[in-house]
Amino acid sequence: MAYVISDSCVSCGTCSDQCPVGAISAGDTQYNIDADSCISCGTCAGVCPTGAISEE
């Protein structure tokens, strides 16, 4: 199950830097996770300072 980023995202980029498969990219107002590339490892959720990332 892929992870998703909520509106609580402050676009700090921490999650993108830590994603082992590069599934996270900057969007217009927040970062986005490509569900097809996400391996559901949870690394992004663990480093998000605002808790904006959770399992779908």
Contacts in CASP RR format, 6 or more apart in sequence:
PFRMAT RR
TARGET T0000
AUTHOR 0000-0000-0000
METHOD contacts of the structure
MODEL  1
MAYVISDSCVSCGTCSDQCPVGAISAGDTQYNIDADSCISCGTCAGVCPT
GAISEE
1 40 0 8 1.000
1 55 0 8 1.000
1 56 0 8 1.000
2 33 0 8 1.000
2 35 0 8 1.000
2 38 0 8 1.000
2 40 0 8 1.000
2 55 0 8 1.000
2 56 0 8 1.000
3 33 0 8 1.000
3 38 0 8 1.000
3 40 0 8 1.000
3 42 0 8 1.000
3 44 0 8 1.000
3 45 0 8 1.000
3 53 0 8 1.000
3 54 0 8 1.000
3 55 0 8 1.000
3 56 0 8 1.000
4 33 0 8 1.000
4 35 0 8 1.000
4 53 0 8 1.000
4 54 0 8 1.000
4 55 0 8 1.000
4 56 0 8 1.000
5 15 0 8 1.000
5 24 0 8 1.000
5 30 0 8 1.000
5 31 0 8 1.000
5 32 0 8 1.000
5 33 0 8 1.000
5 52 0 8 1.000
5 53 0 8 1.000
6 51 0 8 1.000
6 52 0 8 1.000
6 53 0 8 1.000
6 54 0 8 1.000
7 30 0 8 1.000
7 52 0 8 1.000
8 50 0 8 1.000
8 51 0 8 1.000
8 52 0 8 1.000
9 30 0 8 1.000
9 31 0 8 1.000
9 48 0 8 1.000
9 50 0 8 1.000
9 52 0 8 1.000
9 53 0 8 1.000
10 30 0 8 1.000
10 49 0 8 1.000
10 50 0 8 1.000
10 52 0 8 1.000
11 26 0 8 1.000
11 27 0 8 1.000
11 29 0 8 1.000
11 30 0 8 1.000
11 31 0 8 1.000
12 49 0 8 1.000
13 24 0 8 1.000
13 26 0 8 1.000
13 31 0 8 1.000
14 47 0 8 1.000
14 48 0 8 1.000
14 49 0 8 1.000
15 24 0 8 1.000
15 31 0 8 1.000
15 44 0 8 1.000
15 47 0 8 1.000
15 48 0 8 1.000
15 53 0 8 1.000
16 22 0 8 1.000
16 24 0 8 1.000
16 25 0 8 1.000
16 26 0 8 1.000
16 31 0 8 1.000
18 43 0 8 1.000
18 44 0 8 1.000
18 47 0 8 1.000
19 43 0 8 1.000
19 44 0 8 1.000
20 39 0 8 1.000
20 41 0 8 1.000
20 43 0 8 1.000
21 37 0 8 1.000
21 38 0 8 1.000
21 39 0 8 1.000
22 37 0 8 1.000
23 33 0 8 1.000
23 34 0 8 1.000
23 37 0 8 1.000
23 38 0 8 1.000
23 39 0 8 1.000
24 31 0 8 1.000
24 32 0 8 1.000
24 33 0 8 1.000
24 34 0 8 1.000
24 44 0 8 1.000
25 31 0 8 1.000
25 32 0 8 1.000
25 34 0 8 1.000
26 32 0 8 1.000
30 52 0 8 1.000
33 44 0 8 1.000
33 53 0 8 1.000
35 56 0 8 1.000
40 55 0 8 1.000
42 53 0 8 1.000
44 53 0 8 1.000
45 51 0 8 1.000
45 53 0 8 1.000
45 54 0 8 1.000
45 55 0 8 1.000
46 53 0 8 1.000
END
